[in-house]
Amino acid sequence: MAMSVGSEGGEETPMSEINTTPLVDVMLVMLIIFLITVPVVLQTIPVELPKVKFEPTTTKPENVNLSVRGTQGSCEVYWGLQRMNSQELLDKAVEKLKAEVEKQGGPANVTELPEAHIRGDINTHYSCVGGAIFTMQRAGFSRVGFISEPAPGGVTTRM
């Protein structure tokens, strides 16, 4: 900060003007530094992300609801309320798809296939849930989704 004494009007009164030139010089130097360093820091691989709108799950009577639990190394898969092993699950899923295709008038007339909705217990090992997904996809279900429950009192947001 500079202060000059002038003889304005015959009096020697101090002039209180701030010299802002050094401040402007420092700010311009910092701006140039940031303009040079930011592109170096923000190096990313160009990826085109899908444009997706999330929709709430619509429950249809033809959809399959599975519940998966795992207790001490064993996996329990339930179709509705009926417990099944993986072979029974595969057979019943294939039968379900065949019945749906016949109901719609044959393979040429199929407009929409049923979906598989999986409810997995939070303490279940991933291999149990993964096995149920694999079995349903192997049976021919092209859409397999998860049913979850939002945290109590939490705000649910849609992306």
QUIDABEL-V136404 format. One record per pair of residues at least 12 apart in sequence whose C-alpha atoms are under 6 Angstrom apart, sorted by sequence separation. I is the first residue (numbers start at 1). J is the second residue. If there is no record, write none. Layout:
((I | J) (I | J))
This chain:
((66 | 78) (3 | 16) (66 | 79) (65 | 80) (1 | 18) (117 | 144) (115 | 143) (116 | 144) (117 | 145) (118 | 146) (119 | 147) (115 | 144) (117 | 146) (118 | 147) (90 | 135) (94 | 139) (93 | 139) (90 | 139) (63 | 114) (67 | 118) (62 | 114) (63 | 115) (64 | 116) (65 | 117) (66 | 118) (67 | 119) (68 | 120) (69 | 121) (63 | 116) (67 | 120) (75 | 128) (70 | 124) (69 | 124))
